[in-house]
Amino acid sequence: MVDARGRTSASIHFLLSDAEAEERRAAAVHRYSILDAALDDTFTQLVACAASIMSVPMAGIGVVDSTQIRFKARVGLEIRCVPRDAGLCAATIESHEPLIIPDTLSAPRARSNPLVAGPPAIRFYLGVPLRTPDGFNIATLFVMDRVPRTATPQQVESLQMLASVIMDHLELDLASKRSATQFSDAIAEKDRALTQAALMAREIDHRVMNSLQLVSGILNMQSQAQLDGETKDQLKQAAGRVAAIARVHQHIYLTEGIGQTKCRNYLQRVCKDLSPVLEARGRGAVNLTADDVTLPTARIVAIGLIINELVTNAIKYGQGQVSVDFRVTEDGYALTVGDEGPDQSSVHPPAKGRGFGMTVVFALVTQLHGSLNVVANANRAGKQYVVTFPQEADFPPSS
C-alpha cells in the first residue's frame, strides 16, 4: 500500500511509535469483526486442511487483541482463549515470517504458555501470521502437536497459501458487509443491495474455490517428488481433502440461490463427483435418496463435507454398494451413509481418535448441533453412519 507521499505500509509503520502501531493494529482487528462473532464454516474447513497438511491433531486461528488470544475455527482444541503475554500467537504476529518451534520445552518463551505447561501439553508449534493489505498482523493460522517434530519447506509454503486464502475471505466478507450496510440505508435501493450481496457471496465462493484448487494442485505435485511412502500418502490425502472442499464451493457457486440451497440437487452433484472411484472398483455409482428440501447454505456445506469423508471411508474399507440417504424427521434431519460389508461385527461406536477423517466429521457434526452414531444395516451385512441434527439452530455455534 502506498500513501499520498509515496510511502509504503512498511515505511509508515516504521514511523509510528510502538503504542501507535499497536493501536492501529487493534483497530484493524476490530475492523474485521472477528473477536466476538463466530467465523463461518469455511474457516473451520481451512483449519482442518492445515491440520491435514501437517498431520497434526490441533489447528486453529488465533486472533490477538489487546489482552487475549482468542482461538477461532479450531480443530482438536477445546480451550477458547489464553492471555496475550503468554501466547505463542502473540509472538507470531511480531514478524511477517512463520514462527516454528520444533520443541516448546527448548524455547524459553514457549515454556510459559499455558497450553505447554498444562493440557493439552503441546510440544510443537507452527504459526503463520494473517496480514491485512495495509500491513497489520491481526491473527495467526497455527498448527500444534503433542510431540516434538519439524516442518518441511513445502508444508510451510502450503500453510502460507492457506493463510492468504483466509485473509482473502476476511477481506471479501468485510467488503460484502460494507456493501450491504451502504445499500440498506436506502429503502429505494433494497433490491440492488440484495443483488450486490448475492454477487459478492458468489465471488467469495469462486475465489476460495480457485485458491483451494491451486493448493490441491501444488500438494499433488509435491506428492510426486522423491519422498518416502508415508509422506507421499499424507500429501495425497491432504490434496484430496483440499480438493473436496473446493468441489463443495464449486457446487454452491453453480446453484441459483446463495443464502439457501436446494438439498437434493446439491447432494446429487456431490455423489456424482464421488461415484467414479466406486465405479472403478465395479461397485456401481453412489446411490442417493433425498427429500427435496431447501437448507441454509452454511448448513449444507457441512453436510456435503460429511458425505465426502464418510463415502470415501466406505469406498476404502467397505464392500458392495454405497448409499446416501437424507430425510426430514420429526425432530429435524437425518443423514445416513452406509455400505454392504464386510460384516456387522465391524460396527462400533464412533470415536474421535480413530483417524483424522473422523475428527473432521465430528467437528462438522458439532457445527450442525447434531450427533453421530453407527448402526448395523437392517437387511444385509455392513454398517451405517447416521448423523442427526435439528431443523432450527444457530449456525455455526458461537466460538
Secondary structure, DSSP 8 states (H G I E B T S, - for coil): -B-TTS-BHHHHHHHS-HHHHHHHHHHHHHHTT-SSS---HHHHHHHHHHHHHHT-SEEEEEEE-SSEEEEEEEES----EEEGGG-HHHHHTTSSS-EEES-GGG-HHHHT-HHHHSTT---EEEEEEEE-TTS-EEEEEEEEESS-----HHHHHHHHHHHHHHHHHHHHHHHHHHHHHHHHT-GGGHHHHHHHHHHHHHHHHHHHHHHHHHHHHHHHHHHTSS--HHHHHHHHHHHHHHHHHHHHHHHHHHSS-SSEEEHHHHHHHHHHHHHHHHHHTTS-S-EEEE---EEEHHHHHHHHHHHHHHHHHHHHH--S--EEEEEE-SSEEEEEEE---S-GGG-----GGG-HHHHHHHHHHHHTT-EEEEEE-SSSSSEEEEEEEESS--SS---
